[in-house]
Amino acid sequence: MQEDQISLIRQNKLPAILDNKCHLALQKDKFLLTKSHGHGDIHYLLYQSGQAKQWLKEGKKYMTQFMDTNAFAFNCVPSTIGVSIKL
């Protein structure tokens, strides 16, 4: 039996937009403020990195994701996975 592994995929950063007029956000030192692409980017990263194909090839059926901006998500991950498996 193969040991379960954790896969980490890192998002690149893009310049942050300050307002609806698309002004670029600057840090206090006047350098450009950058942030990750956002929550929806994970699907593209899984495809682009080949990770989704690898999991399919390995027969994986479930995965979970979290963003580092929502530490409370860990509280519901076990229940969410359990419900998914039960269904």
Secondary structure, 3 states (H helix, E strand, C coil): CCCCCCCCCCCCEEECECCCCCCECECCCCCECEEECCCCHHHHHHHHHCHHHHHHHHCCCCCCCCCCCCHHHHHCHHHHHHHHHHC
